[in-house]
Amino acid sequence: MDALKYLAGYSEDIKTQVRTLLAQDRLGTVLLQKYGRLHDVRTDRALYDYVIALKNAFLRNAAPLSKVAFDNQIKVIQHALGLHTAVSRVQGNKLKAKREIRIASLFREVPLEFLKMITVHELAHLKETQHDKAFYQLCTHMEPNYHQYEFDLRLYLTQVDVHGKLLWPGSVAGAGATAPAEKN
Ligand SMILES: [Zn+2]
């Protein structure tokens, strides 16, 4: 099994560097030094507000979203970091397409940069269905560091695969102190 499945599209040079960091168990430290603490978007309600704010800033005229939620059923794989769906429902005698954005639950506990990257990715799919040039131009329009964040997210997913979750500052277990009980 390839431990670098999230980096399949990258050069051998890069993969060699990552293998070295993994072998020395330094990849986690590199990521922890580069990114700050966890974001505060923990609930579906907070996620909805976050996604809609970005949509209103950049894609006001795109189709409205009927649902935004964290989803623990999504297996994060190479080409599907999140899930965007157009669900067709019959309303009265009309068939209405409902746009939903579901974000894998692991994004609940990451730095804001990674949540922004996946949000921008899923929002861009409201306009562009393929992962083509127009799609990535829209992504970088919404977040100029999109490509860097995506690469670092793939490094993070690799780290989780090989060495387990990172305890970012701000995580309940990582804080070690008196984090308030979370209400859901
Ligand atoms: Zn996509």
Residues whose N, C-alpha, C, O or C-beta is under 5 A from the ligand:
A	BS01	ZN	H79
